[in-house]
Amino acid sequence: MQDSLTPIDTSFERWTKLSDAFEQHLSHMKQGDEKARAEALRLARELDALTRLISHDLNTAKQRNGA
């Protein structure tokens, strides 16, 4: 039997990596690195999409488990 939370765990690991990278680029922006802005914006969009996916997966898992 497959653990229903495995995709969420994988997505959360990806979210953590994206979040760390986003924080790093924000720090570079504060230090005046103008190139960091474009990457920070890209990461923000990817984080938003992944957050929505994780939320959807969690809601689906709850519904399957009758919560």
Secondary structure, 3 states (H helix, E strand, C coil): CCCCCHHHHHHHHHHHHHHHHHHHHHHHHHCCCCCHHHHHHHHHHHHHHHHHHHHHHHHHHHHHCCC
